[in-house]
Amino acid sequence: MILDAMQLAASEQGVVDMAVVDKNRLSGIIIGAFGDPAIDLVRKRVNCPVVGLCEASMLEASAGARKFGIATVTPRLVESFGAKADSLQLAHLFTGTRLTAGDPERLVASKERLEEALFHAVQECFEKDGADAVIIGGGPLGQVAFTLANRFRQPVIAPIPAAIRLLVQRMKDWTVDQT
């Protein structure tokens, strides 16, 4: 689990290395970390669509000009979420990030505690921030996103399925563009 900007930056070279190993055999790539490390570098080095968990989640959450927030366990990455919303030109729809209380690694170790802590963060995004959709910010938190989605009427976005949906669409578009 990536907990801060230094770890996010440190992961970039590994992401690029993994992406280019079999770059001629790939149909698409998902950057499987919520901070989308090295996404622009990978896009320059491969000849296929590349999507990131954060990017895909924000695009899905903001569909139809919905306001969206993020609920997560990683306080030292909050600034990067705002920067991503800016880079996607979605800052005007981003209501901010709500954090769980406690140590992220300890929370992730207990599915029940993690779910309850994220439930409260999601609830605050909806009730206090006016979000219309909430992203569960982090790949390792994705399983809990499915459970939380059943506890709210508004959309709760799990990042991995959002990335898969976006990649499938971009692969279809890519194939059309290549012919």
Secondary structure as GFF3:
##gff-version 3
##sequence-region A 1 179
A	DSSP	alpha_helix	5	21	.	.	.	ID=ss1
A	DSSP	three_ten_helix	23	25	.	.	.	ID=ss2
A	DSSP	beta_strand	29	31	.	.	.	ID=ss3
A	DSSP	alpha_helix	39	45	.	.	.	ID=ss4
A	DSSP	beta_strand	50	52	.	.	.	ID=ss5
A	DSSP	alpha_helix	53	61	.	.	.	ID=ss6
A	DSSP	three_ten_helix	63	65	.	.	.	ID=ss7
A	DSSP	beta_strand	68	72	.	.	.	ID=ss8
A	DSSP	three_ten_helix	75	77	.	.	.	ID=ss9
A	DSSP	alpha_helix	78	87	.	.	.	ID=ss10
A	DSSP	beta_strand	94	99	.	.	.	ID=ss11
A	DSSP	alpha_helix	104	108	.	.	.	ID=ss12
A	DSSP	alpha_helix	111	127	.	.	.	ID=ss13
A	DSSP	beta_strand	133	136	.	.	.	ID=ss14
A	DSSP	three_ten_helix	139	141	.	.	.	ID=ss15
A	DSSP	alpha_helix	142	149	.	.	.	ID=ss16
A	DSSP	beta_strand	156	157	.	.	.	ID=ss17
A	DSSP	alpha_helix	159	178	.	.	.	ID=ss18
###
